[in-house]
Amino acid sequence: MPFIDILIFAVIAVLLVLRLRSVLGQKTGFEDPVRGKESAERFEQKPVPIRPDVKVGANEGHGIDVLRRADRSFDEVQFLAGAKAAFGMILSAYAEGDLAQLKRLLTYDLLQSFTQSIQQRVSDRETLAIKIEEISHVSILNAQISDNIASITVDFHSVQIRTITDDDGNVIEDDGTGKVELVDIWTFERDLTLSDPNWKLAETESSEDEA
């Protein structure tokens, strides 16, 4: 019965081939393009944005309108109220030598400058007291955005009483002491790519007039 044996082996061989094709699959010239595309997309490595909520490359330029377009939450009245409050807190922290408070309110470079001034005052064994009697005027002089860093320059007009005393409590007379009217030009900055909404003081200028 050799013919029957050969037929049986042939059937077994065909069944094995069919089994292997069902397990391993096959690729033909008529492969479904939609399924092939879906498979490729599943395994394609796509970059994931670190901060999907931040629009990188904010508009650059000068003016409040540019800032409003880059930061929809910006409110001029609210900002000026915050700047006015920061004005008093920064002067108070500077006079008291409160570096922890200043670290929250100043940029790194300005913090270093304030720290050196405070350390020099401590070395000279002097004490500074600042009392703000009145802030008569606060306004925005300029606003701009560069490299996603927003900066706003603010004009402060205030009346302050400044007193410097030595280690024995004696008052030290100085051009900047006593009751003075001051015009301070402060520039605040904020990185628009960060979620932190707080502004920090980055630069200060001041001119002094006698009351």
Order of alpha helices (4+ residues) and beta strands (2+ residues): alpha-alpha-beta-alpha-alpha-alpha-alpha-beta-beta-beta-beta
